[in-house]
Amino acid sequence: MHAAISRPGRAAVAMLAIAVLALAGCVTTEPAQPPAAAAAPKPEPPPSAWVRMLRGHGIKAAIPSRGKFILVNIPSYELIALQDGAPVLRSRVVVGQPATRTPELLSSMSAVRFNPAWTPTPSMIRNEAAHYIPPGPFNPLGRLMFELDNDQFIFLHDTNQRGLFKQARRAFSHGCIRVEQARALAAWALGVTEIEIDKMIARGATWSVPLPEEIPVFLVYYTQFPDELDQLVSHPDIYANWEAEERAYLERAAARRRFVAKPAEQAAPARPPAEAAPPVPTVREVPPSPVEDPARVAPAADPTPAAEPPKPAGG
């Protein structure tokens, strides 16, 4: 006979059973928490006062309100470095001559190269017989080159012809931008001092330093552009006659190639005249003698081949 369980005992057993079931089923009385939402991106700040001033003059360049940005206006021969939409550096520049003009483009600066070598483009080799120039005082790139991402061989760089910055008209390059304040621009782009830039140059070797962050570079063409006092100034349209200038440049290049080719042709050694072949003997019914054997008759000389066109100089 089973022993009877008292009423308090039955209550305790029931409570124990409920606890066991709750643990087995991982029962929880708190609702599940939803996943944390991703942080919303910060809204773009409103345009700076300087950008609003540009837009008021009809200049619609898309200048960001945050970060670094470089603007080059070709007709005013000026580079402007901006931080958060405000100018922090203005520098005179030399731009492309009308025959080899600087294009309008949007690119990005990725690195600063110290003590660069100068390698001419294929068109410069063809049209001007330009050649490689190692780093040093005679290098057209000077001591600094700013590497840009584009397929037109357009860069910003220093120069060894600093006297050109004193001229009012500064369209002398093959399309690249020569920057008067190249050291200050390099220090700003890399986030260091000009003293540190000078130390990097003093190493003497050719080497590149990547930027902490790529900087957009916008080359624009506005004949009316505000000066440092935000006053609108009119500038000459330096590329108004670029087609005629380009034709004249190419004609001069072709004449130069012809001039170089003519002395080369005159200096080529003349080939000696070919010896006359002996007369062919009369064919007879008897076997030919060794002297009359047609196989021993000297062949006629080959005609002189046409002179090869001169190869362009350079490397």
Order of alpha helices (4+ residues) and beta strands (2+ residues): alpha-alpha-beta-beta-beta-beta-alpha-beta-beta-beta-beta-alpha-alpha-beta-beta-beta-alpha
